[in-house]
Amino acid sequence: MSDTPNALSDQERAELERLRAEKRRREADTAAARERAELERLRAERDAEACDAAAHEREEQARRRMEPGDDLSMPTAQKVVFAICVVLMVCGVLYIAFAPR
């Protein structure tokens, strides 16, 4: 062996190096798996936020559509034409209902 009683033989030193390399590989694999899990978690979080934002936007658009606004007011000429059409329709219904047979 060697001069000191605690020194490692070449075979023991090679085994130690092999075990250390195996440990480094396992640690690297564990770190890579941890990073992949974090990446998946961040992607899921981003997708959830995007989904929430899209849902909020849809709700906002629906709310805006349901609110009465200035776009629902008719011009005066359009009101007059509408009133004339209603009067003509009522006259037509009355004529049909009470017309002599």
Secondary structure in CASP SS format (residue, H / E / C, confidence):
PFRMAT SS
TARGET T0000
AUTHOR 0000-0000-0000
METHOD secondary structure of the structure
MODEL  1
M C 1.00
S C 1.00
D C 1.00
T C 1.00
P C 1.00
N C 1.00
A C 1.00
L C 1.00
S C 1.00
D H 1.00
Q H 1.00
E H 1.00
R H 1.00
A H 1.00
E H 1.00
L H 1.00
E H 1.00
R H 1.00
L H 1.00
R H 1.00
A H 1.00
E H 1.00
K H 1.00
R H 1.00
R H 1.00
R H 1.00
E H 1.00
A H 1.00
D H 1.00
T H 1.00
A H 1.00
A H 1.00
A H 1.00
R H 1.00
E H 1.00
R H 1.00
A H 1.00
E H 1.00
L H 1.00
E H 1.00
R H 1.00
L H 1.00
R H 1.00
A H 1.00
E H 1.00
R H 1.00
D H 1.00
A H 1.00
E H 1.00
A H 1.00
C H 1.00
D H 1.00
A H 1.00
A H 1.00
A H 1.00
H H 1.00
E H 1.00
R H 1.00
E H 1.00
E H 1.00
Q H 1.00
A H 1.00
R H 1.00
R H 1.00
R H 1.00
M H 1.00
E C 1.00
P C 1.00
G C 1.00
D H 1.00
D H 1.00
L H 1.00
S C 1.00
M C 1.00
P C 1.00
T H 1.00
A H 1.00
Q H 1.00
K H 1.00
V H 1.00
V H 1.00
F H 1.00
A H 1.00
I H 1.00
C H 1.00
V H 1.00
V H 1.00
L H 1.00
M H 1.00
V H 1.00
C H 1.00
G H 1.00
V H 1.00
L H 1.00
Y H 1.00
I H 1.00
A H 1.00
F H 1.00
A C 1.00
P C 1.00
R C 1.00
END
